[in-house]
């Protein structure tokens, strides 16, 4: 599938002397600098009717710029009918409440059955958008809100907003141990130096910042609300583990489950039966890429975390003298 793109504009006085690629990015902000450069290099841009394939070429006031390009299929994965919990949808974006167990992108061990496959089925034409419109990820067993771009223009705006930290992403988590107050973790993240499937705080890594506040204290656990400034792989899980407060159920960073002492059989069953990281993307806020309207969504905490929270709350009530 392809889509033809035809754009026209005129160079203004203030743009005189600028590079062609810089000027096109200003004139057509719906498209990324990378895509614009590709169009210039492949001869899809003309100045006053003459092909220009030099991104550094200087432009002059009054020149007519035309772009005649073709968007080609970006994604080769197959479309699959997979149920999605759609919270909001219009012609430009899609917001979903991702269920636990759904992988976002195909990869090693997950060639299909992913969110990307589901999007290709649900939104015909989204194969023209890079990564089928996925602009941020959630881990396989993390639940909650994700925004997806349905057009190239929306994708460009959302990626820019994400990089500028203009999209608010809030999470709910349950962690090991007792946290007295909230705070901020400002520690860089990169691949673990020896465990290549793990991430870790690595001081030569990429900047990462997580804000958190205490929502509820239990006997030996804490329920948190967290907000991301950045979006590194496993960021919340790594930052909480770095503080010594791993997420309940985290199979990668949490080790073996460690229930408190002297718990009831009912609590033990709930606690040991929680087989994923207790993490949920609960709130999402952004400026709509087309209307610029500020939009916000909330996704209810999933049933398994509700059950875990109730069990922790009852355990705390049953053992008031044992609160850490």
PERANOR-V524656 format. One record per backbone hydrogen bond with DSSP energy under -1.0 kcal/mol. NH is the residue of the N-H (numbers start at 1). CO is the residue of the C=O. If there is no record, write none. Layout:
((NH CO) (NH CO))
This chain:
((3 71) (5 69) (7 67) (9 65) (11 63) (16 13) (17 59) (18 15) (20 57) (21 55) (23 19) (24 20) (25 21) (26 22) (27 23) (28 24) (31 28) (36 32) (37 33) (38 34) (39 35) (40 36) (41 37) (42 38) (43 40) (44 39) (46 66) (47 50) (48 64) (50 47) (52 45) (57 54) (59 18) (62 11) (63 60) (65 9) (66 46) (67 7) (68 44) (69 5) (71 3) (74 127) (75 127) (80 117) (82 80) (86 84) (87 95) (88 95) (90 93) (94 148) (95 88) (96 146) (97 85) (98 144) (101 140) (102 99) (107 110) (110 107) (115 103) (116 104) (118 114) (119 115) (120 116) (121 117) (122 118) (123 119) (126 123) (128 125) (129 126) (132 129) (133 130) (134 131) (142 139) (143 279) (144 98) (145 281) (146 96) (148 94) (149 133) (150 92) (155 151) (156 152) (157 153) (158 154) (159 155) (160 156) (161 157) (162 158) (163 159) (164 160) (165 162) (166 161) (168 285) (170 283) (171 226) (172 280) (173 224) (174 278) (175 222) (176 246) (177 220) (183 212) (185 210) (187 208) (189 206) (190 200) (192 198) (198 195) (200 190) (202 188) (205 202) (206 189) (210 185) (211 227) (212 183) (213 225) (215 223) (216 223) (218 221) (222 175) (223 216) (224 173) (225 213) (226 171) (227 211) (228 169) (229 209) (230 209) (235 232) (238 234) (239 235) (240 236) (241 237) (242 238) (243 239) (244 241) (245 240) (248 174) (250 247) (254 250) (268 264) (269 265) (270 266) (271 267) (272 268) (273 269) (274 271) (278 248) (279 277) (280 172) (281 143) (282 280) (283 170) (284 297) (285 168) (286 295) (288 293) (292 288) (295 286) (297 284) (299 282) (306 302) (307 303) (308 304) (309 305) (310 306) (311 307) (312 308) (313 309) (314 310) (315 311) (316 312) (317 313) (318 314) (322 319) (324 219))
